[in-house]
Amino acid sequence: MKQLLIYNIGILLVDNQHKPFLAGREMAEAEILHDAWLLVEEGRIKDFGVGHPSPLPWGGDGGGLDAHGGAVLPSFCDSHTHLVYAGSREGEFVDKIQGLSYAEIARRGGGILNSADRLHDMSEDELYRQAMTRIDEIIKKGTGAVEIKSGYGLNTNDELKMLRVIRRIKETAPLKVVSTFLGAHAVGRGYTQEQYVDLVVNEMIPEVGRQGLADFIDVFCDEGFFTPAETRRILEAGLKYGLRGKIHGQELADSGGVEVAVECGALSVDHLESMTDKDIELLAPTNLPPRGRLLPQKIDAKIASPSGGGWWGLGPTIPTVLPGTSFFLNMPFAPARKMIDSGLSVAIASDYNPGSTPSGDMKFVVSLACIKQRLLPVEALHAATLNSACAMGLSHDYGSIAKGKVANFYITEPIPCLDFLPYAYTTPLIKQVFLSGQEI
């Protein structure tokens, strides 16, 4: 029996409630143990408590680890990334500095289409190599579960190439990975809007489903990209293959993305920089239908979510904010404070991608949520762990230090309190990282 006892923990953030997500006022609540210990057994959390037990008083073949007064916190769960991509786009970074907008850069051949052109010319092995460098980076910065989207292929062969790379990452990386098909990220070169939607629905989705390459499906439902009607059609096609929706919405304009997300029973609706009071009301738990219009009444739990927990236990559509995007693009931040005050369950993710957020540093993202969106540190940490795990359908196994969950956590240098983590926004506080109970 493989056991590991970590002792002399200054701050241990634990979860005795086993809720799938936190919403509203409960996001500001935290159970913190001081002078604590944590026992891991066979890669999962076995027990925790306070005091100074001798290393492994329960026996086992492992050993004890002294945390030296550092904090032990659950690994970040990053529920929105595009980290499989070819090369970088620092030229567009300079364009932004010189005043060009996201839409203007796209019209000049930059943006998503630029990444699609580069990805087309790059081999799967090189895509994998570059992506694994980013995976190693985010693991060291405390991320233990990550969603990775396609969307830089924009034709059937290249979308499948991306998804095969993501599958290879799933099979070889030590962190938990879920895969999302985002063929509807932009209209591919050489297609009209109508032709491209037909391609996604009639060719891409069936092939992705046949090969079992994705856990979810996503659509960029926003001004200049895909309409609510097109989004509904694409999500409905995805459901035939067990792919639940995760929508890009309300980033560039009041585009109807939230309404479609609620109607279609999407697991999350992400970005929300242009979110309205009406959108917040639509997401309120009292207004959500028991099932989205498109969701079937019964469904095999094996295709409901990567966690196998079934759709109905995953909670409402989770609004997911991406403060790193607002920071990098110098655009408004999503109204996360208002969402929480309205009783919503908010998640935070990085949006790691080459054009609008070339960073997967979730500690910095948490700091941005506190500084720019007025979240309390504990609210931001819950948003970046348990709630973001829920936005991937993983919160029964990930997102908190709870008995029975996968032992994904990190140890920090000694800190005076939990608030210090986002306060010291560039200080490298993470000292050791553990995934499935193994130090990485």
N, C-alpha and C positions, 0 to 999 in steps of 0.2 A: 504494500500500500504506500503510494507516494504521497508524503506529507511535507509541508513547509510551514513553520511557525515564524511569523514576523513579530517582533516585540519591541518595546521601547518606542512606540509610536506616539508622537506628540499630539497629532490630530488625526482621527479616523472618522471619515464621513460614511455612515452606514444607513441601511435601508431595512427597517423591520416591518414596513407596511406592504411591500410587494405590490404596489400599484403599477399598472401598465404605463401611466403617465401622470404628471401633476398639472393642475390647472389653477388659474386665478391666485387667490391668497395662499394656497398650499405650496406654491412655488417658492415662497419666502421662508418656508419651514425647513429645518434641517436637524437631523439627529447626529450629534458630534460626540465622540468618545475621546477623552484625554488620557494620556498615560495608558495606552491600549495595546492589545495584541490582536493578531489576525491569523487564523489557521486555514491553510489551503490543503485540500485533499483531492488527488486525481484531477487536478486542473480546475476545480471548482471551490467556491467559498464554503468551508465546512462550519466555521464558528468564529466568533470574535468576542472580546470582552475587555475589561480594564484590569490593571495590575501588572505584576511582573512574574509570570510563570517561567519556570525553567524551560529551556528549549525542548519542545516536543514531549511534554509530560504524558501524552497519549500514546507514545511509542511511534513506530513508523521508521522508514528507512531514509528520511530526508534529514534536514538540519535546520537549526534556527538562524534567523537573520536579524541583526540589530539595526533598527531604523534610525538610531542615533537622534531621536527626537523629531524626526521629519514627519510631514503629513503623508498619509496614505489616502489617495483619492481615486475614484473610479475613472477608468480611461475615457477619454472623449469619444463620442460617437458622431462621426461626420456624415450627415445624411444627404449631402448634395455636393458632388465633385465631378469634374471632367478631367481627371488627372492622366488619362491616356490621350496624349497628343504628341504631335511631331514638332520639335523645335520650340522656338520662343517668338514673341511678337513685340520686342522692345521698340521697334520702329513706330508702332501704333501708340506706344506709351509716350513717345515724343510728340506724335500728332495730337494726343490729348492735352499735353502740356501747352501746345500752341493753339488750343481752343477748339479743335474739331470734336464734334459730338460722336457718340457711339453710332448713330444712324448715318452720319456723314462718312465715317470711316468705312462702314459696311457698303455704302453706295460706291465708294472708290475701289472696291474689290478687297477690302480688308475684312477684319472680323472673322466670323465663323467660316466664310468661304475661303479665306486665306488659310485657315487651319486645315480645311478639307483638301485643298490643293497639296499642301505639304504632306498630309497623312497618306494621300493616294500614292505618293512617290516613295514612301518609306516601307521597309520590310516589317513583317510581324515581329521578327526577332529584335530589330532595333526599337520598335515601339515598346515592346516588352522591357527591354533594357532601360530605356529612358523612364518608363513608368515605375519600374522597381526602384530606381534611384529616388523618385518622389515618395514611394511607399516607405522606404527606409527612413526618409526625412520625417514623415509625419508620425511614424512609430516612435522615433526618438523624441518627438515633441508631445507625446502622450496620447495619440489616437490609437484606439484598439478595435474600432469597427468603422467601416467606410463604405459608402455607396459610390459606385463609379458608373457614369453614363457614357453611352456612345454619343453620336451626334456630330462627329467631325468626318463622317464618311460621305453621307448625303447621296449615296447610290447603294444599291443592294450589296455588291461585293465588298465595298469598303466599310459599310456598317457591320457586316458579318465579320470582317477582319478585326475591327475594334472589339467586338464582343468575344471573339476567340482569344484576344489578348487579355481581356478582363477575366475570362474563364481560367486562363493560365495563371494569372495573378491569384485568383481564388485558390488554385490548387497548390501554389508554392509559397505564398506569403503567410507569415504567422498570425496576422490580424484577420478579423472577420470581414469578408467582402460580400456585398450584394451588387447585382448587376441590373442596370436599367437601360432599356432600348429607347433612344431618343432620336430616331430617324427624322422626326418632325421638329428638328432644331432650326432649320432654315430650308428654303427651297434650293435644291441642288442645281448646279449649272446645267443649262440646256433644257430645263423643264419650265413649263408654265406652272402656276400655282395649282391648277386643277390636275394637271398631269402628275405633278409630284405627290399630291395627296393620294391619287389613285395608286401610284407606285408603292407608297407606304402601306396602304390598306391591302392591296391585292397581291403584292409580291414580298415586301420586306417582312411584314408581320407574320404571314404564314411560314416563311422560312425560318425566322427567329424562333417561332413556336415549335416547328418541326424539330429543330436542332436543340431545343431547350437551352437557349443561350442567355435568356434574361429572366429576372425575377419580377420586374416591373416594366411599365411603359410610361413615357413622358412625352409631353407636347409643349412647345413654346407658344402659349396662347397669349399673344400680345400684339400691340400695334405694329404693323409692318411685317408680321410673321404669320401666325395661323389664327383664324377666326374661331369664335366659340362653336359655330356649327361644324367646322372642320375638326376641331378638337373633340367634340362629341363623337363624330364618326370614327375617328382614329381610336379613341378609347374603347368604343363599342367593339371594334374589330379586335383590339387587344384582349378584351374579356373572353373572347371565344377560345383563346389559348391560355387562359388563366393568368393574364397579366393585369394586375391592378394599376390604376393610374397614379401618377405623381406629376403635378402640373407646374410648369413655369408660368406665373401669372402676375399681372399688375406691376410689372417692373417699369415699363416705359410709359404706360398710360392706364387709364381706367378701362381695361379691355374686356371685362366680363370673366376673367379667369377664375375668380373665387366662386362665382355662381355656377360655372361649369364643374368645378371641383366638387362642390357640395352635391350638385345634381347627379354626378357620375360616381359618387362614393369614393373619390380619390383619397389615397392614404395621406397625402400632403399636398399643400399648395405653397409654392416657394417663390421667393423674392419679395413681392408685396410693397415695394418702395412707393407705389402709387395707390396703396390701399385706401379705401373710403370707409366712412362710418357705416354705410350700408353693408360693406363686405364684412365688417366686424360683427354686425348683427346677424348676417347670414351664417356665420360660423359659430354663433352662440349655441351652447349645448341644447337649450330649450327649443331652438329653431331647426336643429338638424333632423332630417327624416331618419327613421330607424335603418333604412338602407337607401343608398342612392338609386335613382330611377333605373340605372343600367345594371345594377348588381342583381345577380340571380338570387332566388330565395334560398337555395341550398347550393353548396359548393364543397368539393373535396378539400379538406384542410391542407392537403399536401401541395395544392397549387394556389392556396390562398395567400401564403406568405412564405418567405425563406425560413421563418422560425417554425413553420408547421402549426402555428397556434390558431389558425382560422381567422377570417376577417373580422368576425363580430367581437372578438376579444381585443382588438387592436385600438379601440377608441375612435374618436371623431377624426375628421380631416384635420391634420395638424398644420397650422400656419407656421412656416419655416422662414426665418429671416436670415439674410446674408450680409451682415454689416461690413465684411471685407470688400464686397462689391461697391457699396456706397462710398467707402473710404477711398478706394482706388480710382473710381470713376468720378469722384467729387459730385455725387448726386444725393438726393434726399435719402434719409434712413427710414426703413419701415417703422410704423408706429407700434413697436413692440410693447412699450409701456402702457399704451391705451388698450392693447389687446389683453394683457394680463389683468389690468384693472377691470376689464369687461368680463373676466372669468374664463378667458381662453387658455388653452394649453399651447405654449409657444416653444418651438425648437430653434436652435441656432446651428448653422453649418457654414463651411468655409467658402464654397463655390470654387474651389481650386481649379483654375483653368488658365490658359496662356494669354487671354486677352483682357479680361476684366478683373481677375483676382489671382495673380500668379503666386499664391501662398496658401498652404494648408495648415498654418500655425493656429490651432484652435485656442491656445492660451491667449494669443493676441486678439482673436475674434471675440472671446469672452470679455476681454478688456474693452474692446470697442463697444460691445453691447452695453456695458456699464457706463462708459463715458458719453457715448453718443445717443443711446436709446434709453438711458436712465434706469436700467435694470439694476437691482441690488446684486451684489456678487453671488449670493446663494441662488438667486433666480437665474442668473446667467449660467451658472454651473449646472443646475438642473436642466436648463434648456439645451445645453451642449452635451449632456450625458443621457439621462433617462428619456427625456422627451424626444431627443434626436434618435435614440434607439427605437422608440415607438414609431417615428416617421420612417423607419426601415422595416418595421414589423419584427423587431428583435428584442423588445423590452422585457420579455419573459426570461431572457438569458443574459442580456447585456444592459449596461447603462447605470448600474448602481452596485454597491457592495452589499449584497443580500445573500443570505444562506441559500445555497443551491445554484446560484448563478455562476457563470464562467468567471474565473479569477483573472479579470483584466483590470489592472490598476497600475499606478505609478507612485514612487516614493520621492518626496521633495527634500530639499535642504530644510533645516528647521525654520519654521515661519511662525510669527506671533499669533496669527489667526487666519481663518479662511479668506477673509477680505484681502489679505496681503497678496494672494495669487494674482488677481486682476490689477491690483494697485501697482505692483512691480511689473509693469507691462512688457518690458524687454529683458528683465533679469532671467537668466537661464536657471530656473529653480528645480526643474525635474532632474533627479539624480539617477534613478533606476526605474526601468520599465518592465512590467510582467504581463505576459499574454498567456492565457490558459495555464496560469501558475508557474510559467517558466520565465526566467529573466532573459530579456532580449539584449 
